[in-house]
Amino acid sequence: MDYIVLAVSFLILQASIAESYKYKSLAGSHLEFPSFTPPALETSGMHSRYYVLPLATLDESDQKWTHAFPVDYCDIFAVTVFAEDPNSFTLKFVLPSGAEVSANKVVDEKLGYGSAGLYPCRTFLFDDPVPSVGEWSVTVSNSDSSTYPVTASLIASFYPSDLILQAFLSSENLIAGRSIEIIALLPALVGSEKSGNITSSIGSLENAITFVYLPDGTEKRVEMEQGPGHSLVQNIKSRTSASDLYASFEVPVPGIYKSLVQVDGTFSDGVKFIRSLWYVFTVAHRSIELAGDVRGSLRTHEISNRDIIDFDIDVKWDGSQLSYRAFAQVWGRGEKDEEVPVAWMSGLVDVQTRKYCLFNCHYIHMQLDSRWLELANAKPPLTLKSVTLEELKAFITLSKSDRVEVTADDGLMQWSPTSVSEECIEIDWEMKEGYNPYRMKKENITETGKILLLHGYCAGSNAFLLEYFDDYLLFEDYGKNYLHDEYARKAYDFAIENDATSFSVFGHSQGGAVSLHLYTYYQTGLDAAAENGRLVQSIGTPYLGCPLAGLLAFLGDLFGIGCGLNEDLTYDGAERWHSKIPVDKKAEVYYYTTQYPKDAPLLQRFCLLVAQLVLSPDNDGITEVSKGILPGGNLIENTQGECHIGGMQYPSQMNNIDRSKDVNSKAAR
């Protein structure tokens, strides 16, 4: 009886989603196969020039906390205090010589993605004279004894530094119940931030540890192994005078894992060093698995009269999730019965259940316009390759098959290419995304379209200059943490509720990635907008991720501040999401980036000084310019002297009047 109730619930859920969201059936040329190649694992890895000190906890019995650690070669040495009230703490620094020293500058700031989740901090800077190498110590006390016990997190950073620690996962197989390996490289593959100070290579490593925090908070200490070179590292680059470290551990349950990699050692000249790195990753539950059978059939579309090939791909499914992202290459047979590539197909899919079925009842449906076979001069039998099912949270691959033969019905097996030449087949929207009623009625829309404004992750209030936008729809759901697909569905609903039959989008920060996701996977009024304008525009969007995720996740757990971790904004999650976005969709994105002024004095240069703990040079205080680049998109300009949000060293990128006017005038309506 419980099984029947559960099955009925699934069917009702399927029906409600089918009525609410219309997906695109994406497809493209086999020449685009390489564009879906997964990113190299090391490109999405994290980098560090910092050291995370042990937590400083003060109480009535222990009102001072002291810690000693090595400072190596850098021009600026900084210690940042994160706490509920960092100004209530007093820090005393002692040089390797034993003399006390005061900071050259103290800066109070707030760190975070959006204005609704900012972490207060205070940074102590030492730059004149150049910081002494050797063992420093810091003593922490609190001026308000009535608040005991109190906790502060201290992070020391070395800027610029030639010794960058890098870490990344050795595999994308992030399924609960498996073993996962973190690879750490010292120095990193990214190269040097400066030259001239470090004249010797790494002499020896003394300690290399990874602290792993499970989703329930349980801590595991894993000693890292140093070897002659992991096979993956050897394939990346020939490395000399470097240390390659590995930590393997089990991930027993799905959820968010936090890890702290910490390495210390000595240069060949005797100078000691230490580096830490926060790495956050998501482990998935395998809720779906390819069952091995694919059924193919041919039908004529009831409206367009095009021949459509349907693929029903059998799956094993536990019912815990309904929607997934699917991808497959389609191959057929050529004139000499040789195997030939035809096209790729992709999109969001919902698990469906066959009626009156007791066994092997679940499947996902994908489809392909038969004109792709015409273009490839191919015919059945068909084969699917690189069949992939991903969950929509962090886009982790749950199941993949290198090759599946399609069992075709009689209608499909009897189909063959016509005598129409390839030159006569024009690749249209229906071939690339299936029948789309919004595109079909585009010519009949007479009213002026709107521009949908999407804010970023954890935004606290509206940041758009609304007086410079015409016919806008302002999406407002502040202080929230939505994954890309969750946010896209809310934007979808918002557009429907406001009768937006034709619109373009302007997104800030995560809002830009969500705009691209919405345009790529959903049938909306975006597809009915005029073709003489820009469909998707964005500013400050970390299309390839943001490295602040690990640090902010740790601080959020410690102090209960912020909006929580967003897996789609991490390097790993963003790279996985981006890797399946088709090139023609990215080509419709017009985006802006900003950063601090490069020619300003060093300590006055950065949008957010504390962000330099983890961000690479050239950033807006949140988004690194290098990670704000959308491959295949259209970069309009990179403006210096503007920051991600208000309250930073320079004006917010959202306060540029000329840019707002330009975005409004160029928007497709």
C-alpha positions in Angstrom: 0.0 0.0 0.0 2.8 2.4 0.8 4.4 1.7 -2.6 1.1 2.6 -4.3 0.8 5.8 -2.4 4.4 6.7 -3.2 3.9 5.9 -6.9 0.8 8.0 -7.1 2.6 10.9 -5.4 5.4 10.7 -7.9 2.8 10.8 -10.8 1.1 13.8 -9.3 4.4 15.6 -8.8 5.4 14.8 -12.4 2.1 16.2 -13.7 2.4 19.4 -11.7 6.0 20.1 -12.9 5.1 19.2 -16.5 2.4 21.9 -16.3 4.7 24.5 -14.7 8.0 24.3 -16.5 8.6 23.8 -20.2 12.1 22.6 -21.0 14.0 23.0 -24.3 15.2 19.9 -26.1 18.7 21.2 -26.9 20.7 19.8 -29.8 23.7 20.8 -31.9 26.3 19.8 -34.5 28.7 16.9 -33.8 31.4 19.4 -34.6 30.6 20.9 -31.1 31.4 17.7 -29.2 34.8 19.1 -28.0 33.0 22.1 -26.5 31.5 19.8 -23.9 34.8 18.4 -22.7 34.8 18.4 -18.9 37.2 21.0 -17.4 40.7 19.9 -16.3 40.5 19.2 -12.6 43.4 21.4 -11.7 41.7 24.4 -13.4 39.0 24.4 -10.8 41.3 23.9 -7.8 41.8 26.4 -5.0 44.9 28.5 -4.3 46.2 29.9 -1.1 48.8 32.5 0.1 47.4 32.3 3.6 47.6 30.4 6.9 44.6 29.7 9.1 45.6 29.9 12.7 43.9 27.7 15.4 40.7 29.2 16.8 41.4 31.7 19.5 39.0 31.0 22.4 39.0 33.2 25.5 37.2 32.6 28.8 37.4 33.7 32.4 40.2 31.2 33.2 42.2 31.9 30.1 41.9 35.6 29.1 44.8 35.6 26.7 45.6 33.4 23.7 49.1 33.3 22.1 50.3 31.5 18.9 53.6 31.5 17.1 54.0 30.8 13.4 56.6 31.4 10.6 56.4 34.4 8.3 58.3 33.9 5.0 59.1 36.1 2.0 56.4 38.8 1.2 56.1 42.5 0.8 52.9 42.8 2.9 52.2 40.6 5.9 48.6 40.8 7.2 46.6 39.2 10.0 42.8 39.3 9.8 40.5 38.8 12.7 37.0 37.5 12.1 34.6 37.7 15.0 31.1 38.9 15.9 32.8 42.0 17.1 36.4 42.1 15.9 37.0 45.5 17.3 36.6 44.1 20.9 39.9 42.2 20.5 43.3 43.5 21.1 46.3 41.9 19.2 49.9 42.2 20.2 52.6 41.1 17.7 56.1 40.1 18.5 58.9 39.9 15.8 61.5 37.1 15.5 63.9 39.4 17.3 61.6 39.5 20.3 60.6 43.1 19.9 56.9 44.1 19.9 55.7 45.8 16.7 52.6 47.7 15.8 50.8 47.4 12.5 51.4 50.1 9.9 47.7 50.1 9.1 44.5 48.7 10.6 41.5 48.3 8.3 37.9 47.5 9.3 35.9 45.7 6.6 33.0 43.3 6.0 33.5 40.2 3.7 30.7 38.5 1.8 29.1 37.8 -1.5 26.0 40.0 -0.9 24.9 42.7 1.5 22.6 40.3 3.4 25.5 38.1 4.6 28.6 40.1 5.5 31.2 39.0 8.0 32.8 41.8 10.1 36.6 41.6 10.2 39.7 43.7 11.1 43.0 43.4 9.3 46.4 44.4 10.7 49.0 45.2 8.0 52.8 45.2 8.1 54.6 46.5 5.1 57.2 49.1 6.2 59.8 47.9 6.6 59.4 44.7 4.6 58.2 42.1 7.2 61.0 40.1 8.8 61.2 36.4 8.0 61.2 34.1 11.0 58.9 33.2 13.8 56.3 35.8 14.8 53.8 35.5 17.6 50.4 37.1 18.2 48.7 37.4 21.5 44.9 38.0 21.5 42.9 39.5 24.4 39.4 40.9 24.7 38.5 44.2 26.1 35.0 43.1 27.2 35.3 40.4 29.8 31.5 40.3 30.3 31.2 38.5 26.9 33.3 35.4 27.8 33.7 33.0 26.3 34.5 34.6 23.0 36.0 33.1 19.8 37.9 34.7 17.0 39.3 33.2 13.8 42.6 34.6 12.7 44.1 34.3 9.2 47.6 35.4 8.2 48.3 36.2 4.6 51.5 36.9 2.7 51.2 39.2 -0.3 52.5 38.9 -2.9 53.9 35.5 -2.6 55.9 33.1 -4.7 54.8 30.2 -2.5 51.2 29.4 -3.5 49.5 26.3 -2.2 47.1 24.6 -4.7 44.6 21.9 -4.0 42.0 20.1 -6.2 40.1 16.8 -6.3 41.6 13.9 -8.3 38.2 12.8 -9.6 34.8 14.1 -10.4 33.2 10.8 -9.1 31.7 12.6 -6.1 29.2 9.9 -5.0 28.6 9.0 -1.3 30.2 5.7 -0.2 33.4 6.2 -2.2 36.9 7.2 -1.4 37.9 10.7 -2.5 41.4 12.1 -2.9 42.6 15.7 -2.5 45.8 16.6 -4.4 47.9 19.5 -3.0 50.7 21.1 -5.0 53.4 23.3 -3.5 54.2 25.5 -5.2 51.1 25.7 -7.3 50.9 25.4 -11.1 49.7 29.1 -11.3 53.3 30.3 -11.1 54.8 33.2 -9.2 53.1 36.4 -7.9 56.4 38.1 -7.5 60.0 37.5 -8.2 63.2 38.4 -6.4 62.6 37.4 -2.8 62.6 33.7 -2.9 66.0 32.5 -4.1 65.8 28.9 -2.9 63.5 26.0 -3.5 61.6 24.0 -0.9 64.0 22.1 1.2 61.7 19.8 3.3 58.2 19.4 4.5 57.6 18.9 8.2 53.8 18.4 8.4 51.1 17.9 5.7 47.6 17.4 7.1 44.1 17.6 5.8 41.3 18.1 8.3 38.0 16.9 6.8 34.7 18.0 8.3 31.7 15.8 7.4 28.2 17.2 6.8 27.3 16.5 10.5 30.4 18.4 11.7 32.5 15.3 12.5 36.2 16.0 12.1 38.7 13.6 10.5 42.5 14.2 10.5 44.2 12.7 7.5 48.0 12.7 7.1 48.9 13.6 3.6 51.3 11.4 1.7 54.2 12.7 -0.4 55.3 10.7 -3.3 57.4 10.8 -6.5 54.3 12.1 -8.3 50.7 11.2 -8.7 49.8 10.0 -12.2 47.4 12.9 -12.6 50.0 15.4 -11.6 52.6 13.9 -14.0 50.1 14.3 -16.8 49.5 18.0 -15.9 53.1 19.3 -16.0 56.7 18.3 -15.6 57.4 19.5 -12.1 60.8 20.0 -10.4 61.6 21.4 -6.9 58.0 20.8 -6.0 56.0 18.8 -3.4 53.0 16.8 -4.5 50.8 15.6 -1.7 47.7 13.4 -1.5 45.0 12.8 1.1 42.5 9.9 0.6 39.4 9.5 2.7 35.9 8.1 2.7 32.8 10.2 2.1 30.2 8.0 3.7 27.1 10.3 3.3 26.0 12.9 0.8 26.2 16.6 1.7 28.7 19.4 1.9 32.2 18.5 3.0 34.7 21.1 4.3 38.4 20.4 4.3 41.4 22.4 5.6 44.7 21.5 4.0 47.7 22.6 6.0 51.4 22.3 5.0 54.5 23.6 6.7 58.2 23.1 6.0 61.5 24.8 5.3 63.1 26.4 2.3 66.6 25.2 1.3 68.0 28.3 2.9 66.5 27.4 6.3 63.5 29.9 6.2 60.4 28.2 7.5 56.9 28.5 5.8 53.3 27.5 6.5 50.2 27.5 4.3 46.6 26.5 4.7 43.7 26.2 2.3 40.0 25.8 2.8 38.4 23.5 0.2 34.7 22.9 0.1 33.0 20.3 -2.1 29.7 18.5 -2.4 29.1 14.8 -2.4 25.9 13.5 -4.0 23.5 10.6 -3.4 23.2 8.4 -6.5 19.4 8.8 -6.9 19.4 7.7 -10.5 21.3 5.3 -12.7 21.3 4.4 -16.4 19.7 1.0 -16.7 21.3 0.2 -20.1 18.3 0.2 -22.5 17.3 2.9 -24.9 14.2 2.8 -27.0 14.0 4.9 -30.2 10.9 5.8 -32.1 9.9 8.1 -34.9 6.9 10.5 -34.9 5.7 13.5 -36.7 5.3 16.7 -34.6 1.6 17.6 -34.4 2.2 21.3 -35.1 5.4 21.7 -37.1 5.1 18.4 -39.0 8.8 17.7 -38.5 10.0 14.1 -38.0 11.2 13.8 -34.4 13.2 10.9 -33.0 12.2 10.1 -29.4 14.6 8.4 -27.1 13.2 6.7 -24.0 16.3 6.0 -21.8 15.6 3.5 -19.0 16.8 4.4 -15.6 16.9 2.9 -12.1 15.5 5.6 -9.8 14.9 5.8 -6.1 12.3 8.7 -6.3 14.2 11.2 -4.1 14.7 13.7 -6.9 12.7 14.3 -10.0 14.7 16.6 -12.3 18.2 16.1 -13.8 20.4 17.4 -16.6 21.0 14.9 -19.4 23.5 14.8 -22.2 24.2 12.4 -25.0 26.0 12.2 -28.3 24.0 10.6 -31.2 25.8 8.4 -33.7 24.4 6.7 -36.8 25.5 4.8 -39.9 26.9 6.2 -43.1 26.6 5.2 -46.7 29.1 2.3 -46.2 27.5 1.3 -42.9 30.4 3.0 -41.0 29.7 4.7 -37.7 29.3 8.5 -38.1 28.7 11.3 -35.6 25.3 13.0 -35.9 24.6 15.5 -33.2 24.6 16.1 -29.4 21.4 16.4 -27.4 20.9 17.8 -23.9 18.5 19.5 -21.5 16.7 19.2 -18.3 14.6 16.1 -17.9 12.1 14.7 -15.5 11.9 11.0 -14.6 8.7 9.5 -16.1 6.9 6.3 -15.2 5.3 3.9 -17.7 1.7 3.2 -17.1 0.6 -0.3 -16.1 4.2 -1.3 -15.4 5.6 -3.4 -12.6 9.3 -3.7 -13.5 11.8 -1.4 -15.2 9.2 1.3 -15.3 11.2 4.5 -15.1 12.8 6.4 -17.9 13.8 9.8 -19.1 12.8 11.2 -22.5 15.1 13.0 -24.9 14.4 13.9 -28.6 16.2 14.9 -31.7 15.0 16.5 -35.0 15.6 14.1 -37.8 17.2 16.8 -39.9 20.4 16.3 -37.9 20.6 12.9 -39.4 20.0 14.4 -42.8 22.9 16.8 -42.3 25.2 14.0 -41.3 23.9 11.8 -44.1 23.3 9.1 -41.5 20.6 6.5 -40.8 19.7 4.0 -38.1 20.7 1.9 -36.3 21.6 4.6 -33.8 24.0 4.7 -30.9 24.2 7.0 -27.9 27.6 7.8 -26.5 28.8 9.8 -23.5 25.3 9.5 -22.0 25.4 11.5 -18.8 22.9 12.2 -16.0 23.7 15.0 -13.5 21.9 16.2 -10.5 20.9 19.9 -10.5 22.7 20.6 -7.3 26.4 21.3 -8.1 25.8 19.4 -11.4 27.6 16.3 -10.2 27.5 13.3 -12.6 25.4 10.5 -11.1 25.5 8.1 -13.9 27.4 7.8 -17.2 27.6 5.3 -20.0 30.2 5.4 -22.8 28.0 3.6 -25.3 24.4 2.4 -25.5 22.8 0.9 -28.5 19.3 2.2 -29.4 16.5 -0.4 -29.9 14.5 1.3 -32.7 10.9 0.6 -33.6 9.9 -0.2 -37.2 9.2 3.4 -38.1 12.7 4.5 -37.1 14.5 1.6 -38.6 12.8 2.2 -42.0 13.8 5.9 -42.0 16.5 7.0 -44.4 17.9 10.4 -45.4 16.2 12.1 -48.3 18.0 13.3 -51.4 18.0 16.9 -50.1 21.6 18.2 -50.1 23.2 19.4 -46.9 23.4 22.9 -48.2 19.6 23.0 -48.4 19.1 22.3 -44.7 19.2 25.5 -42.6 19.8 24.9 -38.9 16.9 26.7 -37.3 15.7 27.1 -33.7 13.5 24.1 -33.8 16.5 21.9 -34.6 18.4 23.4 -31.8 15.9 23.4 -29.0 12.7 21.6 -30.2 9.3 23.1 -30.9 9.0 26.4 -28.9 5.7 28.2 -28.8 7.4 31.4 -27.7 9.5 31.5 -30.9 6.5 30.6 -33.0 4.4 33.5 -31.8 7.3 36.1 -31.7 6.0 37.8 -34.9 2.6 38.2 -33.4 3.7 40.0 -30.3 2.9 43.7 -30.6 3.5 45.1 -27.1 6.9 46.3 -26.0 8.9 43.7 -24.2 10.3 44.1 -20.7 13.7 43.8 -19.1 13.9 41.4 -16.1 16.4 42.5 -13.4 17.9 39.7 -11.3 19.9 40.4 -8.2 22.8 38.3 -6.9 23.3 35.7 -4.2 22.4 36.9 -0.7 21.6 40.4 -1.9 20.2 42.5 0.9 18.3 45.1 -1.1 17.8 46.4 -4.7 21.1 47.7 -6.2 19.8 48.6 -9.8 19.4 52.2 -10.7 15.7 51.8 -11.6 15.2 55.3 -12.8 17.3 54.5 -15.9 15.4 51.3 -16.9 12.2 51.3 -19.0 9.5 48.7 -18.6 11.4 46.7 -16.1 10.5 43.8 -13.9 12.4 43.8 -10.6 12.8 40.4 -9.1 13.1 40.7 -5.3 13.8 37.8 -3.0 16.6 39.2 -0.8 18.8 37.4 1.7 18.4 34.0 0.1 20.6 31.3 -1.2 19.3 29.6 -4.3 21.2 27.3 -6.6 21.2 28.3 -10.3 18.3 26.0 -11.3 16.2 26.9 -8.2 16.7 30.6 -8.9 15.9 30.1 -12.6 12.6 28.5 -11.7 11.7 31.4 -9.4 12.5 33.8 -12.2 10.4 31.7 -14.6 7.5 31.8 -12.2 8.0 35.6 -11.7 7.9 36.2 -15.5 4.7 34.1 -15.9 3.0 35.9 -12.9 3.8 39.2 -14.5 2.6 38.2 -18.0 6.0 38.8 -19.5 5.5 37.2 -22.9 8.6 38.9 -24.2 11.6 40.1 -22.2 15.4 40.2 -21.9 17.4 39.9 -18.7 20.1 41.9 -16.9 21.7 40.1 -14.0 24.1 41.2 -11.3 26.6 38.7 -9.9 24.8 35.2 -9.7 21.9 36.8 -11.4 23.9 36.7 -14.7 24.6 33.0 -14.5 20.9 32.4 -13.6 19.9 34.4 -16.7 22.0 32.2 -18.9 20.7 29.1 -17.2 17.1 30.3 -17.7 17.7 31.1 -21.4 19.5 27.8 -22.0 17.1 25.3 -20.5 13.6 26.8 -20.3 11.0 28.0 -22.8 10.2 31.6 -21.7 9.5 35.0 -23.0 13.2 35.3 -23.5 12.7 33.4 -26.7 10.1 35.8 -28.0 12.2 39.0 -27.5 13.2 41.0 -30.6 16.4 39.9 -32.3 17.8 43.4 -32.7 19.0 43.6 -29.0 20.8 41.8 -26.3 18.9 38.9 -24.7 21.2 38.4 -21.7 23.3 41.1 -20.1 25.2 40.8 -16.8 27.8 42.5 -14.6 30.1 41.1 -11.9 29.1 37.5 -12.6 31.5 34.8 -11.5 30.7 32.5 -14.5 33.6 30.2 -13.6 33.2 30.4 -9.8 34.4 32.3 -6.8 37.1 31.1 -4.3 35.5 32.8 -1.3 33.1 29.8 -0.8 35.4 27.8 1.5 36.3 30.6 3.8 32.7 31.9 4.0 31.4 28.4 4.7 33.8 28.1 7.6 32.9 31.5 9.0 29.2 30.8 8.6 29.5 27.7 10.7 31.6 29.4 13.3 29.6 32.6 13.8 26.1 31.8 12.3 26.3 34.6 9.8 25.6 34.6 6.0 23.4 32.8 3.6 25.2 29.5 3.5 27.3 27.7 0.9 26.1 27.9 -2.7 27.7 25.0 -4.5 27.1 26.4 -8.0 29.3 29.4 -7.1 32.3 27.3 -6.1 35.1 26.8 -8.7 34.1 23.1 -9.0 30.4 23.6 -9.3 30.6 26.6 -11.7 33.0 24.7 -14.0 30.6 21.7 -14.1 27.6 23.9 -14.8 29.4 25.8 -17.5 30.8 22.8 -19.2 27.4 21.8 -20.6 26.1 25.2 -21.7 25.9 25.2 -25.6 28.1 27.7 -27.5 25.1 29.3 -29.2 23.5 30.2 -25.9 26.7 31.7 -24.5 27.0 33.8 -27.7 23.8 35.6 -26.6 25.4 36.9 -23.4 26.8 40.5 -23.2 28.7 41.1 -20.0 30.7 43.6 -18.0 33.5 43.2 -15.5 35.0 45.7 -13.1 38.0 45.8 -10.8 40.1 48.0 -8.5 42.4 50.6 -10.2 45.7 48.9 -11.0 47.8 52.1 -10.7 46.6 53.0 -7.1 49.1 52.6 -4.3 49.2 49.0 -3.1 47.4 49.4 0.2 44.8 51.8 -1.3 44.3 49.6 -4.4 42.0 46.8 -3.5 38.2 46.9 -3.4 38.3 44.8 -0.3 41.6 44.2 1.4 40.5 41.1 3.2 39.4 39.5 0.0 43.0 39.4 -1.2 43.4 36.5 1.2 41.9 34.2 -1.4 41.2 36.2 -4.6 43.7 36.4 -7.4 44.9 39.8 -8.6 42.4 41.8 -10.7 39.0 41.5 -9.0 36.1 43.6 -7.8 36.3 42.4 -4.2 34.2 39.3 -4.9 34.5 38.2 -8.6 37.9 37.7 -10.1 38.1 39.1 -13.6 39.6 35.8 -14.9 36.7 33.9 -13.5 34.2 36.5 -14.7 35.1 35.8 -18.3 32.4 33.7 -20.1 34.1 31.7 -22.9 32.1 32.3 -26.0 30.3 35.3 -24.5 30.7 38.9 -25.4 32.8 41.0 -23.0 31.7 44.6 -23.4 34.3 46.2 -21.1 36.4 45.8 -18.0 36.2 49.0 -15.9 38.7 49.9 -13.3 37.7 51.7 -10.1 34.4 49.9 -9.5 33.7 47.2 -6.9 31.1 44.4 -6.6 28.8 46.0 -4.1 28.6 49.2 -2.0 30.7 49.7 1.1 34.0 48.8 -0.5 37.0 51.0 -1.3 35.5 52.3 -4.6 32.0 52.9 -5.9 29.7 49.9 -6.6 29.6 48.7 -10.2 25.8 49.0 -9.9 26.0 52.8 -9.5 27.3 53.5 -13.0 24.6 55.7 -14.7 26.0 55.5 -18.2 26.2 51.7 -18.1 22.7 51.4 -16.8 21.5 53.6 -19.7 23.4 51.5 -22.1 22.1 48.2 -20.8 18.6 49.5 -21.0 18.9 50.9 -24.5 20.6 47.7 -25.8 18.2 45.2 -24.2 16.1 43.1 -26.6 12.4 43.8 -26.2 
